[in-house]
Amino acid sequence: MADQPEGEASPHLSIETELVLAGRDPQRFDGFVNVPIVRGSTVLSPTVADLEGHTGRYSYGRRGNPTVEGLETALTRIEGGAGVVLTPSGLSAVSVALLSVLEAGDHLLMVDSAYQPTRRVCDEVLRRAGVETTYYDPLVGADIAALIRPNTRAIYMETPGSQSFEMQDVPAIVAAAAERGLVTLIDNTWATPLFFRPHDFGVDISIQAGTKYISGHSDLNLGTISANARTYRRLRLTHGDLGITVAPEDAFLGARGLRTLAVRLARHQESALTVARWLSQRPEVLRVLHPALPEHPGHAIWQRDFKGASGLFSFILQPAPKAAVDAFLDSLDLFGLGYSWGGFESLAIPFDCSDYRSATSWEPGGPAVRLNIGLEDPADLIADLERGLAVLAAHSAAQDPLL
C-alpha cells in the first residue's frame, strides 16, 4: 500500500458527507459501492525488478490490502491527520502508539484517569522496556509543566476520564508540551473525531477503540491510531515492525460502521442527555458525571472544545449497601451488564476507581455506576431505571429499617 494514505478532507464537504464518501472508489471495484473484502497474504509481482523494487501498490498482505487501506484512508480524512494505522483492539492501539514514541530511558506523563488497562501497559510493558511513567491529576492543566523532566518524552491524555469523566484542558497541556518538544497522545474514543478532533488542537497522536462507536454493533474488536506529519512515519514503521495486522473482515465491518457514525452518535447524545437529566433529579442519585450537564465541573471545557457528547456517562448513588446496588443492576431488563460500550444496546456496570488511582483519590460519596445509552427509546430506558431504583430502595430499607 502507499506509504501515506490521503489525509485532506474536502474543504467544501461536511464531516457527515465525508463519512459516506471517504475511502471508497467504486470505479476501482467495478462499481460496487463498498470496498470488498480482500483476503490474502502473498502478492505476486510481474518481474524480479518489480518484486525487489516494491513497485506494486501492495507487497504483502500484512502490509495492507484494499479493504484495510479503504478504512485507513477514510479515517485519515475524518481525523484530519497525516495517516492512520489499524490494530486488532483499542488496547493494542494504545500500546503501538506509545511504543512508537518511547524508548528506554524515556519518561512518560500519563493521566491518572486513564482506562485501567492502559495503566497496565505503562506499569508492565513500558516498565520492562525501561520507560518510567508518572501519573498526573487530570485537572492539572498548564501546571503539567512542573512535572516535565529532562527525559520526559510524551504526555498522554484521555478526556473525559475513563469512568470518572474529568475534563482535561487539552490546549493548555498541548501548549506546555509543544514548548518543550514533547509528543502528545490522546484516547479520543468517547468523543470520536465528530465531536472532538485532537489534531485541530495540536495533539500529535489520536487513538480510538474502534470497537466502540466506529463499529457501533458490538461485533468487532478494532483499534485506530491517527498521527500527524511529525509522528506518522515512526508510527507506521513501529506498526509494521511489530507485525500488527487487522483481518479484512474486521476492516470491512469498521468501514460499514463508519458510514452511519454521525446518525448514531446524534441519537446516542440525545438519549444519554435525556436519561442523565432524569437521573440528576432522582433522590436516589447523589450526582451525575456527564460533561454536557451545566453542573458538571468540566462543563466549561467541554462547551469550549467539544461539538457534542456521546452516550457514555456515570452517576453516583446515595450511600447504599452493595447488595442493594447489585439488586438494582440485576433487576434491569434493558441494560445489559457488560464492560464494553458504544454499541446499539444499553449497558450498565458498577465501578470503583479507588484501587488504581495514584496521583488523585477517588472519593465519590456513594456507589458508582456507568451507563452506555444505546439506541432504544429513552422513555423505555428511564422506565427500566425507575423500576430498578425502586428495587434499590426496597433492598436498602430491608437492610436498614431506619432508611
C-alpha positions in Angstrom: 0.0 0.0 0.0 1.0 3.6 -0.3 3.3 4.9 2.5 0.9 7.6 3.4 -2.9 7.5 2.6 -4.8 10.6 1.6 -5.4 12.8 4.5 -7.0 16.0 3.5 -10.8 16.2 3.7 -12.6 18.2 1.0 -12.9 21.7 2.4 -16.4 22.2 1.0 -17.9 19.0 2.4 -19.2 18.4 5.9 -17.8 15.6 8.0 -21.2 13.8 7.7 -20.7 13.7 4.0 -17.1 12.7 4.3 -18.2 9.7 6.4 -20.2 8.5 3.4 -17.6 9.2 0.7 -14.2 8.7 2.3 -12.1 5.7 1.5 -14.4 4.4 -1.3 -13.7 4.2 -5.0 -16.5 2.3 -6.8 -14.8 2.6 -10.2 -11.8 0.6 -8.8 -14.1 -2.3 -7.9 -16.4 -2.5 -11.0 -18.9 0.0 -9.5 -19.5 -1.8 -6.2 -20.4 0.8 -3.5 -18.3 -0.8 -0.7 -14.7 -1.8 -0.8 -14.9 -5.6 -1.0 -13.3 -8.0 1.5 -9.9 -8.9 0.0 -8.3 -11.9 1.7 -4.7 -12.8 1.0 -1.1 -12.9 2.2 1.0 -13.4 -0.9 1.1 -10.7 -3.5 2.7 -11.6 -6.9 5.0 -9.2 -8.8 5.3 -9.5 -12.6 9.1 -9.2 -12.7 12.1 -9.5 -10.3 12.6 -5.8 -10.7 9.1 -5.1 -9.5 9.5 -7.6 -6.7 12.7 -6.1 -5.4 11.7 -2.5 -6.0 8.3 -2.9 -4.4 6.7 -1.1 -7.3 3.2 -2.6 -6.8 0.5 -1.0 -4.7 0.8 -3.9 -2.2 3.7 -6.1 -1.4 2.4 -8.5 1.3 -1.0 -9.0 3.0 0.3 -7.9 6.4 1.5 -4.6 4.9 -2.0 -3.8 3.7 -4.7 -4.6 1.2 -7.6 -2.7 -0.4 -10.1 -3.4 2.4 -7.7 -2.2 5.2 -6.5 0.7 3.1 -10.1 1.9 2.5 -10.8 2.2 6.2 -7.4 3.8 6.9 -8.0 6.4 4.1 -11.5 7.1 5.4 -10.3 7.6 8.9 -7.4 9.8 7.8 -9.9 12.1 6.2 -12.2 12.2 9.3 -9.3 12.7 11.8 -7.5 15.3 9.7 -4.1 13.9 10.3 -1.3 12.6 8.0 -2.2 8.9 8.2 -3.9 6.1 10.2 -2.9 2.6 11.1 -5.3 -0.1 12.3 -4.8 -2.6 15.2 -6.8 -5.6 16.4 -8.2 -3.7 19.5 -8.3 -0.4 21.3 -5.7 -1.5 23.8 -3.3 -2.7 21.1 -3.7 0.8 19.6 -2.6 2.3 22.9 0.4 0.0 23.1 1.5 0.6 19.5 1.1 4.3 19.8 3.2 4.5 23.0 5.9 2.2 21.7 6.2 4.3 18.6 7.2 7.4 20.6 9.1 6.0 23.6 12.3 4.1 24.2 14.5 3.0 27.1 15.3 5.9 29.4 12.3 8.0 28.5 9.8 9.4 30.9 6.0 9.4 30.2 3.3 11.5 31.8 0.1 9.5 31.9 -3.3 10.9 33.1 -4.4 9.3 36.3 -8.0 8.9 35.0 -6.9 6.8 32.0 -8.6 3.5 31.0 -7.3 1.0 33.6 -5.7 -1.5 31.0 -3.7 1.5 29.7 -2.1 1.7 33.1 -1.1 -1.9 32.9 0.7 -1.2 29.6 2.6 1.5 31.4 3.3 -0.4 34.6 4.2 -3.7 32.9 5.1 -3.4 29.2 6.8 0.0 29.3 8.4 -0.5 32.6 10.1 -3.7 31.3 11.3 -1.7 28.3 12.9 0.9 30.5 10.3 3.6 30.3 9.2 5.3 33.6 5.7 6.6 34.0 4.4 9.3 36.3 0.6 9.7 36.7 -0.8 13.2 36.9 -4.0 14.8 38.0 -6.4 15.1 35.0 -7.2 18.7 36.2 -3.6 19.8 36.2 -3.9 21.9 33.0 -0.9 24.2 32.3 0.6 23.2 35.6 1.7 20.0 34.0 4.9 21.9 33.1 6.1 21.4 36.6 6.0 17.6 36.1 8.2 17.6 33.0 11.7 16.3 33.4 14.7 16.5 31.1 13.9 12.9 29.8 10.2 13.4 29.5 9.3 12.4 26.0 5.4 12.3 25.9 2.2 13.3 27.6 -0.9 11.0 27.3 -4.4 12.3 27.8 -7.9 10.9 27.9 -10.8 13.3 28.1 -13.3 12.8 29.6 -11.6 10.5 32.0 -12.5 6.8 31.9 -15.4 6.1 34.2 -14.9 9.3 36.3 -15.4 11.8 33.4 -12.9 14.6 34.4 -12.4 17.0 31.6 -8.8 17.9 30.7 -7.6 21.2 29.4 -6.1 19.9 26.2 -5.0 23.2 24.7 -3.1 24.1 27.9 -1.4 20.7 28.1 -0.5 20.7 24.4 1.0 24.2 24.7 3.2 23.1 27.6 4.3 20.0 25.7 5.0 22.0 22.5 7.2 24.4 24.3 9.5 21.6 25.3 9.2 19.5 22.1 7.2 16.6 23.7 4.8 14.3 21.8 1.2 14.4 22.9 -1.2 11.5 22.6 -4.9 11.2 23.5 -7.5 8.5 23.8 -10.4 10.1 21.9 -12.8 7.1 21.9 -15.6 8.8 23.9 -16.0 11.8 21.6 -14.7 10.4 18.2 -13.4 13.0 15.7 -17.0 14.1 15.1 -17.3 15.7 18.5 -13.6 16.5 19.1 -10.7 16.5 16.6 -7.5 16.2 18.5 -5.2 17.2 15.6 -7.1 20.5 15.3 -5.9 21.2 18.9 -2.3 20.3 18.2 -2.3 16.8 19.5 0.2 14.6 17.7 -1.5 11.1 18.0 -5.2 10.4 18.3 -6.3 6.9 19.5 -9.7 5.3 19.3 -11.1 1.9 20.3 -12.9 1.3 17.0 -14.6 -1.5 18.9 -16.9 1.2 20.3 -18.5 3.9 18.1 -16.8 3.1 14.8 -18.2 -0.4 15.0 -21.4 0.5 16.7 -22.7 -3.0 16.7 -20.8 -4.9 19.4 -19.5 -7.4 16.9 -15.9 -6.2 16.3 -12.6 -5.6 18.0 -10.6 -2.8 16.4 -8.1 0.0 17.2 -7.2 3.1 15.3 -4.2 5.4 15.5 -4.2 8.7 13.7 -0.9 10.6 13.6 0.2 14.0 12.3 3.1 14.5 9.9 5.5 14.8 12.8 4.8 11.3 14.1 3.2 9.3 11.3 6.4 7.8 9.7 7.7 6.4 13.0 4.2 5.1 13.9 3.9 3.3 10.5 7.3 1.8 10.9 6.6 0.6 14.5 3.3 -0.8 13.4 5.0 -2.8 10.6 8.0 -3.9 12.7 5.6 -5.3 15.4 3.7 -7.3 12.7 0.4 -5.8 13.6 -2.4 -6.6 11.2 -6.2 -6.4 11.1 -8.3 -9.0 9.4 -10.0 -7.7 6.2 -13.4 -8.8 7.6 -12.9 -6.6 10.6 -11.8 -3.6 8.4 -14.9 -4.2 6.3 -17.1 -4.1 9.4 -15.3 -1.0 10.7 -15.9 0.8 7.4 -19.5 -0.2 7.4 -20.0 1.2 10.9 -18.2 4.4 10.0 -20.8 5.3 7.4 -23.6 5.6 10.0 -21.5 7.1 12.8 -23.0 10.6 12.5 -26.6 9.5 12.8 -25.9 7.0 15.6 -23.9 9.5 17.6 -26.6 12.1 17.3 -29.1 9.6 18.8 -26.7 8.4 21.5 -26.1 12.0 22.5 -29.8 13.0 22.6 -30.9 9.9 24.5 -28.0 10.0 27.0 -28.7 13.6 27.9 -32.4 12.7 28.4 -31.5 9.9 30.8 -28.8 11.9 32.5 -31.1 14.8 33.2 -33.7 12.5 34.6 -31.2 10.8 36.9 -30.0 14.2 38.1 -33.5 14.8 39.5 -33.8 11.5 41.3 -33.5 11.5 45.1 -31.5 8.2 45.0 -28.8 9.9 42.9 -26.1 12.0 44.5 -24.8 13.4 41.3 -24.4 12.6 37.5 -21.0 12.7 35.8 -21.8 13.9 32.4 -19.7 16.8 30.9 -22.6 18.2 28.9 -24.6 19.0 32.0 -24.1 22.5 33.3 -23.5 21.3 36.8 -20.5 19.1 35.8 -17.2 20.6 37.0 -15.7 20.3 33.5 -18.7 21.6 31.6 -17.0 24.9 30.6 -14.1 23.0 29.0 -16.5 20.6 27.2 -18.5 23.6 25.9 -15.4 25.3 24.7 -13.7 22.4 22.9 -16.3 19.8 22.1 -19.0 19.8 19.4 -21.1 17.1 21.2 -21.3 14.4 23.8 -21.7 10.6 23.2 -23.8 8.1 25.0 -21.5 7.1 27.9 -21.7 8.7 31.4 -21.7 7.7 35.0 -23.7 8.6 38.1 -23.1 8.3 41.8 -25.8 6.8 44.0 -26.6 8.0 47.5 -24.8 5.7 50.1 -26.3 2.2 49.8 -25.3 -1.3 50.7 -23.5 -3.3 47.9 -26.3 -5.9 48.0 -28.8 -3.2 47.2 -26.8 -1.8 44.3 -26.3 -5.3 43.0 -30.1 -5.9 43.2 -30.7 -2.6 41.3 -28.4 -3.7 38.5 -29.7 -7.3 38.4 -33.3 -6.0 38.1 -32.6 -4.0 34.9 -34.2 -5.5 31.8 -33.0 -3.2 29.1 -29.5 -2.6 30.4 -27.1 -5.5 29.9 -24.2 -6.0 32.4 -21.1 -5.7 30.2 -17.8 -4.0 30.1 -17.8 -2.6 26.6 -19.8 0.3 25.2 -20.6 2.3 22.1 -22.9 -0.3 20.6 -26.6 -0.2 19.8 -27.5 -1.7 23.2 -27.6 -0.1 26.6 -25.2 -1.3 29.3 -24.6 -0.8 33.0 -21.7 -1.6 35.2 -20.7 -0.8 38.8 -17.2 0.6 39.2 -14.7 1.8 41.8 -11.6 3.8 40.8 -10.1 3.9 44.3 -7.9 0.8 43.9 -5.8 2.1 41.0 -5.7 5.8 41.2 -2.2 7.0 42.3 -2.0 10.8 41.7 -5.5 11.5 42.8 -8.0 9.9 45.2 -11.5 8.6 44.2 -14.0 9.5 46.9 -17.4 9.8 45.2 -19.5 9.6 48.3 -21.6 6.7 47.2 -21.7 3.7 44.8 -20.8 4.5 41.2 -22.5 3.2 38.1 -21.5 3.7 34.5 -24.2 3.6 31.7 -23.9 3.2 28.0 -27.1 4.6 26.5 -27.9 2.7 23.3 -30.4 3.3 20.5 -33.5 2.2 22.5 -36.3 4.6 23.2 -35.1 6.7 26.2 -38.5 6.6 27.7 -38.2 2.8 28.0 -34.8 3.1 29.5 -36.0 5.6 32.1 -38.9 3.3 33.0 -36.4 0.5 33.4 -34.2 2.6 35.6 -37.1 3.8 37.7 -38.1 0.2 38.4 -34.5 -0.6 39.3 -34.3 2.3 41.7 -37.4 1.1 43.4 -35.7 -2.3 43.9 -32.6 -0.4 45.2 -34.8 1.4 47.8 -36.6 -1.7 48.9 -33.3 -3.6 49.4 -31.7 -0.7 51.2 -34.7 -0.4 53.6 -34.7 -4.2 54.2 -31.1 -4.0 55.3 -31.6 -0.8 57.4 -35.1 -0.3 58.7 -34.4 3.3 59.6 -34.0 4.2 55.9 
